Amino acid sequence: MRAQENHLRIANPAMDARADHFHPHTRAAQADPSEARARQLQQDANHLFTLCLDAFDAFGVFERLPELAEDIRVLSLNAELAANRAGHRGAGVRVLTQYTRELVTRLTAAQNVMRQLRERVYIQSAGAATRIVCLRVMDRAVALVDHPTEPRAEGGARHIRQVRTDCLTEVVACLDTMVESVAELVKESSVVEDVTAQSSSIATNIAIEAASAGPYEAEFRQVAETMRRYMDSLKSLLTDGSQRVRLASEAGQAMHRKTVAWHGD
C-alpha cells in the first residue's frame, strides 16, 4: 500500500502543486537549512558548555584546590610553631612559613575568581540556549514570510529577519563570553602556577634550613616533604586544567567562526 502511495505521489505532480498552493511553506521548510543549522548550533553550544565546565572542574575550583590551599595554610602554621620551638635555629623557617601564608592568600583569591568565572559560564550558557530557541522560532517564521505575495507584508518580513539576526548576534555574544571566561581562567591559572613554583622553592629552602636545625631537623624535613607533595598535586591540576582549557578554547573559536559565517546567510 505504501509503495502504491509513493507511486501515486510520483505520478501526480499536479497534486503536489496543489498541495504547495495551499501550504506554500511546506516545501520551503523542507528545503530551508536554517532549522538544521539551529539544531547544530544547539549541539555545538552544549558541547562548548561541557568543555568549559571540564576546564574549570579540572582545576578543582570547588574541592581539590580549596583543600590544597587549606592544607598548605595549616602546614605553614604547624611549621611556624615548630620554628618557634626551635628558637634561633628556626628563624629562617619562620620567615619562610610567613611567606607561604601570603602565597596561600593569593591562591585563595585566584580560586574565588575561578568560581565566579564558572558561574558566568553557566549564565551565558543559559542565555545562549534561550536565544537559540528564539532563533529556531524566527527561522520558521522567516520560512513562512520569505516571499510575501503582498507589498504590505514585506515590512513584517523584514522585521522578522531582523529579529532573527539579532537573536544570532546575541547567541554569538553569549558563546564568546563563555570562551572569554575560559581565557580569564588561563590568567588565574598562571597565579596558581606562580604560587606552585614559589612554594616549591620554599620547600627546598626549608629542607636546607633543616640541615642546620639540630634536633629539629627531622621535623623541618617532614614539613619540606609534605610541602613538595602538595606542590605535586597542584602541578597535576595545572597540567590537566591546561589541556582542558585548550580544548574549550579551540571549540569556542571554531563555533565563533561558524556562527559569524551564518550571520551572512
Secondary structure, DSSP 8 states (H G I E B T S, - for coil): -HHHHHHHHHH-HHHHHHHHHH-HHHHHHHH-THHHHHHHHHHHHHHHHHHHHHHHHHTTTTTHHHHHHHHHHHHHHHHHHHHHHHGGGGHHHHHHHHHHHHHHHHHHHHHHHHHHHHHHHHHHHHHHHHHHHHHHHHHHHHHHHSS-SSTTHHHHHHHHHHHHHHHHHHHHHHHHHHHHHHHHHHHHHHHHHHHHHHHHHHHHHHHHHHTT-GGGHHHHHHHHHHHHHHHHHHHHHHHHHHHHHHHHHHHHHHHHHHHHHHHT-
